[in-house]
């Protein structure tokens, strides 16, 4: 399944940051930290944008938070 299709299925608008973060999740089979995500995606996305993207994914049930 493509990231844009997944976003549509979860009723989320497809934005460049959301697509890139979701692609990163699709490429990994383990939990990802905020720091890892920030280092792995395009530097043009600031920390707040990444945080809001992750929050919207969590709110829609696309991902869940793992506390360590």
ZIRA-V612347 format. One record per pair of residues at least 12 apart in sequence whose ideal C-beta (glycine too) atoms are under 10 Angstrom apart, sorted by sequence separation. I is the first residue (numbers start at 1). J is the second residue. If there is no record, write none. Layout:
i=(I	I)
j=(J	J)
This chain:
i=(2	6	7	10	24	25	28	38	41	6	24	27	34	37	38	4	37	3	4	7	3	6	21	24	34	37	2	3	6	20	21	23	24	34	37	3	4	23	3	4	6	21	2	3	6	20	21	34	2	3	20	3	20	32	3	2	17	20	21	1	16	17	20	16	17	18	16	17	21	16	17	21	25	15	20	18	22	32	17	21	25	31	16	17	20	21	31	33	15	18	19	31	32	17	18	22	31	33	17	18	21	30	25	31	15	18	25	18	22	12	15	22	21	13	12	18	12	10	10	12	12	7	10	11	7	10	12	6	9	10	10	7	9	7	6)
j=(14	18	19	22	36	37	40	50	53	19	37	40	47	50	51	18	51	18	19	22	19	22	37	40	50	53	19	20	23	37	38	40	41	51	54	21	22	41	22	23	25	40	22	23	26	40	41	54	23	24	41	25	42	54	26	26	41	44	45	26	41	42	45	42	44	45	44	45	49	45	46	50	54	45	50	49	53	63	49	53	57	63	49	50	53	54	64	66	49	52	53	65	66	52	53	57	66	68	53	54	57	66	62	68	53	56	63	57	62	53	56	63	63	56	56	62	57	56	57	59	60	56	59	60	57	60	62	57	60	61	62	60	62	62	62)
